[in-house]
């Protein structure tokens, strides 16, 4: 589904490598006009790599913005001209070394629609073939293979603090756990 054109009142005040920052005029419910900051983002993918029917590949990812290493699903920003499906295949190899023979889009959502345009696409990656990873120079990643039950427990007990990872596990693994 194509996104609508940006409003004419949107003015870019910063252009970055992954995000742009804009000021946008909005009309409030009382008819007054206000200016809002909007973070513009190309979108991203989140991946749920199933190593086998009972195990998923997560990653430990050092996140400088929060000053912690988090347990996450592999993920990455959509490059200019890429489809989410192309990004999913590329990011899976870069972050885990796995190639997936089957990649299925499960869901998509807005990450933080109050301030950001970013849309995230969740993919289930199955029938994996191992290989070497190709981390970006600024990435500090470590693969972590866990059982589906352990991944669900990590969401419940707070060891997983990342929202995209929580959603990926709950949307992708909870239905499997109910069938088992």
C-alpha positions in Angstrom: 0.0 0.0 0.0 1.5 3.3 -1.0 2.0 6.0 1.6 0.4 9.4 1.0 2.5 12.3 -0.1 4.0 14.3 2.8 2.0 17.4 3.7 3.0 20.6 2.1 3.5 22.1 5.5 6.4 19.7 6.3 9.8 21.4 6.3 13.0 19.3 6.6 15.3 20.8 9.2 17.9 17.9 9.4 18.9 15.2 7.0 20.7 12.2 8.5 22.0 8.8 7.4 19.0 6.9 8.7 16.5 9.6 9.7 15.4 13.1 8.7 13.8 15.5 11.1 10.9 17.8 9.9 8.7 20.5 11.4 5.1 20.1 10.3 2.2 22.4 10.8 -0.9 20.7 12.1 -4.4 22.0 12.8 -5.6 21.1 16.3 -9.1 20.1 17.3 -9.9 23.7 18.4 -8.9 25.0 15.0 -5.6 26.5 16.2 -2.4 25.7 14.3 0.7 24.2 16.0 4.1 23.0 14.8 5.1 19.4 15.5 8.5 17.6 15.1 8.3 14.5 12.9 11.1 11.9 12.5 11.1 10.6 9.0 12.3 7.1 8.5 12.4 4.8 5.4 11.1 1.8 7.4 12.6 -1.3 8.8 12.3 -5.1 9.0 12.2 -7.4 12.0 13.0 -11.1 11.4 12.0 -14.2 13.3 14.5 -16.8 12.1 13.3 -20.4 13.0 16.4 -22.5 13.3 14.1 -25.5 13.5 10.5 -26.1 14.8 11.5 -25.5 18.4 14.3 -22.9 18.2 14.7 -19.3 17.2 17.8 -17.3 16.5 17.9 -14.0 18.5 20.8 -11.6 18.8 22.6 -9.7 21.5 22.8 -6.2 20.2 24.7 -3.3 21.8 22.4 -0.3 21.7 24.3 2.9 22.3 21.1 5.0 22.5 20.1 3.2 25.7 23.5 2.2 26.9 22.7 -1.5 27.1 23.1 -4.8 25.2 19.6 -6.0 24.4 18.3 -9.4 23.3 16.5 -8.8 20.0 15.3 -10.4 16.8 17.5 -9.5 13.8 16.4 -6.3 12.2 17.5 -3.5 9.9 16.6 -0.4 8.0 15.2 -0.6 4.4 17.8 0.8 2.0 16.8 3.2 -0.7 15.1 1.3 -3.6 14.7 -1.9 -1.6 11.5 -3.7 -0.9 10.9 -5.0 2.7 11.3 -8.5 1.3 14.7 -7.7 -0.2 15.8 -6.1 3.1 14.6 -9.1 5.1 16.8 -11.5 3.0 19.8 -9.1 3.2 19.5 -8.4 6.9 19.1 -12.1 7.8 22.5 -12.9 6.2 24.2 -9.8 7.5 23.2 -10.3 11.1 23.0 -14.1 11.5 24.7 -15.7 8.5 21.6 -17.7 7.8 19.9 -17.7 4.4 16.2 -18.5 4.4 14.6 -20.7 1.7 11.2 -19.4 2.9 10.5 -15.8 4.1 6.9 -15.0 4.9 5.6 -11.5 5.9 3.5 -11.8 9.1 2.5 -8.3 10.0 3.6 -4.7 9.8 3.0 -1.7 12.2 4.0 1.9 12.9 6.8 2.0 15.5 5.9 5.3 17.3 3.3 7.1 15.2 3.1 10.1 17.6 6.5 11.3 16.4 7.8 8.9 13.7 6.8 7.8 10.2 8.7 4.5 10.5 6.8 1.4 9.5 8.2 -2.0 10.6 7.6 -5.2 8.6 7.8 -8.6 10.5 9.0 -11.7 8.6 9.1 -15.3 9.6 12.3 -16.9 8.2 12.2 -20.7 7.8 14.2 -23.5 6.2 17.5 -21.8 7.2 20.9 -22.6 5.7 23.8 -21.5 7.9 26.7 -19.4 6.6 29.0 -16.6 7.6 27.5 -13.3 8.9 28.4 -9.9 7.4 28.0 -7.4 10.3 28.2 -3.7 9.5 31.3 -2.0 11.0 29.2 -0.2 13.6 27.3 -3.3 14.7 28.2 -5.4 17.8 26.1 -8.5 17.5 26.2 -12.0 18.9 23.8 -14.8 17.8 21.8 -16.5 20.5 19.8 -19.7 19.7 17.0 -20.3 22.2 14.0 -22.6 22.4 10.6 -21.1 21.6 9.5 -21.6 25.2 12.5 -19.8 26.5 12.0 -16.9 24.1 8.4 -16.5 25.3 9.5 -16.7 28.9 12.1 -14.0 28.2 9.3 -11.7 27.0 7.2 -12.5 30.1 9.9 -12.0 32.7 11.4 -8.9 31.2 14.8 -10.2 29.9 13.6 -9.0 26.5 13.0 -5.2 26.7 12.8 -4.4 23.0 9.2 -3.8 21.6 9.8 -5.2 18.1 11.2 -8.4 19.6 8.3 -8.7 22.0 5.9 -8.4 19.1 7.8 -10.7 16.9 7.9 -13.4 19.5 4.3 -13.0 20.6 3.0 -12.9 17.0 5.2 -15.6 15.6 5.8 -18.0 18.5 2.8 -17.9 20.7 0.5 -19.5 18.1 3.1 -22.3 17.7 3.2 -22.8 21.5 -0.5 -23.2 21.6 -0.4 -25.9 18.9 2.3 -27.9 20.7 
